[in-house]
C-alpha cells in the first residue's frame, strides 16, 4: 500500500464518488479508478460496492477507513517530528463516556486547542465493548472510562479522579422522604441504565445482586438526558454521576435516594496501549488532561460556600 493510494481511498470514501474525488485531487478519473483497483487487488477485498452511478463502502472498506486515517495521520506527524516543526501537528482519536464529554473534558479540549491549534481531534463515545481491541490496533489513541478498574495486561491505566455516583428518583417517589434506604428497599423498582456510560451500572448491579434484590426490569438509553427526563416523569430510578444531576437536584426536579454511609463511586481512568510509542502530540494531550482534570476534581472536593 502506498500513502498516495490511501489518500485517494479516503477522498473517494469522503465523497462516495470517483468523479468528485478526481476533481478534488486534480487527477483524471481513470487514475482514481486504477489506484482503487490496485489497492483492492493488493488487499484481496472489494472496498466499494458499485451501484449504478453511485458507490458505497463495503464492510472491508469501512474497516480500512479507520486504519487509513490513522496511517496518514501518523505519516504527517512523523514528518513534522523529523523536520523539527515548531508546532505539534497530526491527529488523535479519543474515546470518552458521555459524562466526561459533557462535564469534564471540554476544559481539557479548550486548553489543549489553545496550545496546539494544528492538532486534529476526533472523539467517539466510549464503552467497554471493543475498547481494548481498538487501543491495541491503534484505531483509538487514548480512552477515558468511568469504572472501578479495568483488567488488561497490555493496557496502561491511570486514575485521574473520583466521580461520585448517586441513585436518583422522582421527588415524590415512595422512598424520597427517607433519610437513608437499604438495597432491599429497591425491590421491584424499574431501573434506567445508560449504554454510553455503562461501566458504572455495574456498581448498582453488584450491590443489588449481593443483597439478592429483584427489580422489576431495566430500561437502557443512549442518552443521560433521556434517562433524567424519564426519571422526572416517574418511569423509574437510575444511578448517575452526581455531576450530571447537580442542577436538577438543586431545582427539585430529582431527589437522591441515599444509601447512608455506603458510597457509590467510580474512578475516571485514562487508558492507552502499554507498548505503543507515545508521540509528542499524544503525550501533550495526556499531560493537559492530567493537569486540568486534577484541578477539576480538587475544586469539587473543596468545601462549598453557602
C-alpha positions in Angstrom: 0.0 0.0 0.0 1.2 3.5 -0.8 0.3 6.6 1.1 -0.9 8.1 -2.2 -3.4 5.2 -2.6 -4.7 5.6 0.9 -5.2 9.3 0.4 -7.1 8.6 -2.8 -9.2 5.9 -1.0 -10.1 8.4 1.8 -11.1 11.0 -0.7 -13.3 8.6 -2.6 -14.8 7.4 0.7 -15.5 11.0 1.7 -17.3 12.0 -1.4 -18.6 8.5 -2.4 -17.8 9.5 -5.9 -14.9 8.7 -8.2 -15.6 11.8 -10.3 -15.8 14.2 -7.3 -12.6 12.7 -5.8 -10.8 13.1 -9.1 -11.8 16.8 -9.3 -10.8 17.4 -5.7 -7.4 15.7 -6.1 -6.8 17.1 -9.6 -6.5 13.6 -11.1 -8.1 12.0 -14.1 -10.9 9.8 -13.1 -9.2 6.8 -14.7 -6.2 7.4 -12.3 -8.6 7.3 -9.3 -10.1 4.1 -10.6 -6.8 2.4 -11.2 -5.4 3.4 -7.7 -8.5 2.0 -6.0 -8.4 -1.2 -8.2 -4.7 -1.6 -7.3 -5.5 -1.3 -3.6 -8.3 -3.8 -3.8 -6.1 -6.2 -5.7 -3.3 -5.9 -3.2 -5.7 -6.4 -0.2 -7.8 -9.1 -1.9 -11.0 -7.4 -1.0 -13.6 -5.1 -2.6 -13.6 -1.7 -0.9 -16.6 -0.2 -2.7 -19.9 -1.5 -4.0 -20.6 -0.1 -7.4 -24.3 0.6 -7.6 -25.1 2.0 -11.0 -23.8 5.6 -10.9 -23.3 5.5 -7.1 -20.9 3.7 -4.8 -20.9 2.6 -1.1 -18.2 1.4 1.2 -18.2 -2.3 1.8 -17.6 -3.8 5.3 -13.9 -4.2 4.3 -13.9 -0.6 3.1 -15.3 0.6 6.5 -12.6 -1.3 8.3 -9.8 0.1 6.1 -11.2 3.6 6.6 -10.2 3.6 10.3 -6.7 2.3 9.6 -6.1 4.6 6.6 -7.0 7.7 8.6 -4.5 6.6 11.4 -1.7 5.7 8.9 -2.0 9.1 7.2 -2.2 11.0 10.5 0.9 9.1 11.7 2.8 9.8 8.5 2.0 13.5 8.8 3.0 13.6 12.5 6.2 11.7 11.8 7.2 14.1 9.0 6.5 17.0 11.3 8.6 15.5 14.1 11.6 14.6 11.9 11.8 18.0 10.3 11.6 19.7 13.7 8.4 21.5 13.3 7.9 24.2 15.9 4.2 23.3 16.4 2.6 19.9 17.1 0.5 18.6 14.3 -1.2 15.3 13.5 -4.5 13.9 14.8 -5.7 12.0 17.8 -8.7 9.7 18.1 -10.1 9.6 21.7 -12.9 7.6 23.2 -14.8 9.0 26.2 -18.0 8.4 28.0 -20.8 11.0 27.8 -20.4 12.3 31.3 -16.8 13.2 30.8 -17.5 14.6 27.3 -20.2 17.0 28.7 -18.9 17.9 32.2 -15.1 17.3 32.4 -13.3 17.2 29.1 -14.5 20.4 27.5 -12.0 22.3 29.7 -9.3 19.8 28.7 -10.1 20.3 25.0 -10.2 24.1 25.4 -6.7 24.3 27.0 -5.2 21.8 24.5 -6.6 23.6 21.5 -5.3 27.0 22.7 -1.8 25.5 23.0 -1.8 23.2 19.9 -4.3 24.5 17.4 -3.0 22.5 14.5 -3.7 19.1 16.1 -7.0 17.5 14.8 -9.1 15.8 17.5 -11.7 13.1 16.9 -13.9 12.0 19.7 -16.1 8.9 19.9 -18.3 7.5 22.7 -16.6 5.0 24.9 -17.8 1.7 26.2 -16.0 -1.4 27.5 -17.0 -3.3 24.3 -14.3 -3.2 21.7 -12.2 -0.7 23.7 -9.2 -3.0 24.3 -9.1 -4.1 20.7 -9.3 -0.6 19.3 -6.4 0.6 21.6 -4.3 -2.4 20.6 -4.8 -1.9 16.9 -4.2 1.8 17.1 -7.6 2.8 15.9 -8.0 4.6 19.2 -5.1 6.6 20.6 -6.4 7.2 24.1 -9.5 6.4 26.0 -11.3 7.6 29.2 -13.6 5.4 31.2 -15.7 5.7 34.3 -15.1 2.4 36.1 -13.7 0.9 39.3 -10.9 -0.7 37.3 -10.0 -2.4 34.0 -8.1 -5.6 33.8 -5.8 -5.9 30.8 -2.1 -6.7 31.0 -1.2 -4.8 27.8 -3.1 -1.6 28.7 -1.7 1.2 30.9 -4.3 2.8 33.2 -4.0 6.0 35.2 -6.7 7.2 37.6 -7.3 11.0 37.3 -10.1 11.5 39.9 -13.1 10.0 41.6 -16.6 10.5 40.3 -19.3 10.1 43.0 -22.5 8.3 41.9 -26.0 8.8 43.2 -29.3 6.9 42.9 -31.9 9.4 41.7 -35.7 9.3 41.7 -38.7 11.5 41.2 -39.1 13.9 44.2 -42.4 12.2 45.1 -41.0 8.7 44.8 -42.2 6.3 47.6 -38.7 6.3 49.2 -37.9 10.0 48.7 -38.8 11.0 52.3 -36.4 8.5 53.9 -33.1 9.9 55.2 -31.4 6.6 54.0 -32.5 3.5 52.3 -31.3 -0.1 52.2 -30.7 -2.1 48.9 -33.7 -4.3 49.8 -35.9 -1.2 49.6 -35.3 -1.1 45.9 -37.1 -4.5 45.4 -39.5 -4.3 42.4 -38.1 -1.0 41.1 -37.7 -0.2 37.4 -34.1 0.8 36.8 -32.9 3.1 34.0 -29.4 2.5 32.7 -27.1 4.3 30.3 -25.4 2.4 27.5 -23.0 5.3 26.7 -21.7 5.4 30.3 -22.3 1.8 31.0 -19.3 1.0 33.2 -20.8 2.4 36.4 -24.1 0.5 36.2 -22.1 -2.5 37.5 -21.8 -0.7 40.8 -25.5 -0.8 41.4 -26.0 -4.2 39.8 -23.3 -5.7 42.1 -24.9 -4.1 45.2 -28.4 -5.4 44.3 -27.1 -8.9 43.4 -25.2 -9.2 46.6 -28.4 -8.5 48.5 -30.4 -10.7 46.2 -32.7 -7.8 45.3 -35.1 -8.5 42.5 -36.1 -5.5 40.5 -38.9 -5.1 38.0 -36.8 -4.6 34.9 -34.2 -2.4 33.3 -34.5 0.1 30.5 -31.5 1.2 28.5 -30.9 4.6 26.9 -28.2 6.1 24.7 -28.6 9.5 26.4 -28.2 10.6 30.0 -30.6 13.4 29.4 -33.2 10.9 28.3 -32.7 9.0 31.5 -33.1 12.1 33.6 -36.3 13.1 31.8 -37.8 9.6 32.3 -36.9 9.6 36.0 -38.5 13.1 36.3 -41.6 11.5 34.7 -41.7 8.8 37.3 -40.7 5.9 35.0 -38.1 4.5 37.4 -34.9 5.2 39.2 -31.3 5.4 37.9 -27.7 5.6 39.0 -25.8 8.5 37.5 -22.7 10.5 38.2 -23.5 13.3 40.7 -22.1 15.9 38.4 -24.7 15.1 35.7 -27.7 15.8 38.1 -26.4 18.7 40.3 -28.6 21.3 38.7 -31.7 19.0 38.6 -31.2 18.3 42.3 -30.9 21.9 43.2 -34.1 22.8 41.3 -36.0 20.0 42.9 -36.6 18.1 39.7 -34.8 15.0 41.1 -34.0 13.6 44.5 -31.3 11.3 45.8 -32.1 8.0 47.4 -29.2 7.9 49.9 -27.6 4.7 51.0 -26.4 6.3 54.2 -22.7 5.9 54.8 -22.4 3.5 51.8 -20.9 5.5 49.0 -21.0 4.6 45.3 -18.2 5.9 43.2 -16.1 5.2 40.2 -12.7 6.4 39.0 -12.0 8.5 35.9 -9.5 6.3 34.1 -7.1 7.3 31.3 -6.2 4.3 29.2 -3.7 3.6 26.5 -1.8 0.7 24.9 1.2 0.0 27.1 3.6 -0.9 24.2 2.7 1.9 22.0 5.1 4.7 21.3 3.7 7.9 22.8 4.1 10.6 20.2 4.7 14.2 21.4 1.1 15.0 20.3 -0.4 12.2 22.4 1.9 13.0 25.3 0.9 16.6 25.2 -2.8 15.7 25.4 -2.3 13.3 28.2 -0.4 15.9 30.2 -3.1 18.6 29.7 -5.8 16.0 30.8 -3.8 15.2 34.0 -3.5 18.9 34.9 -7.0 20.1 34.0 -8.9 17.1 35.4 -6.9 17.0 38.7 -7.8 20.7 39.2 -11.4 20.0 38.3 -11.7 17.2 40.9 -9.9 19.3 43.5 -12.5 22.1 43.1 -15.3 19.5 43.6 -13.7 18.3 46.8 -13.3 21.8 48.2 -15.9 23.0 50.8 -18.6 24.9 49.0 -19.5 28.4 50.2 -23.1 28.8 51.5 
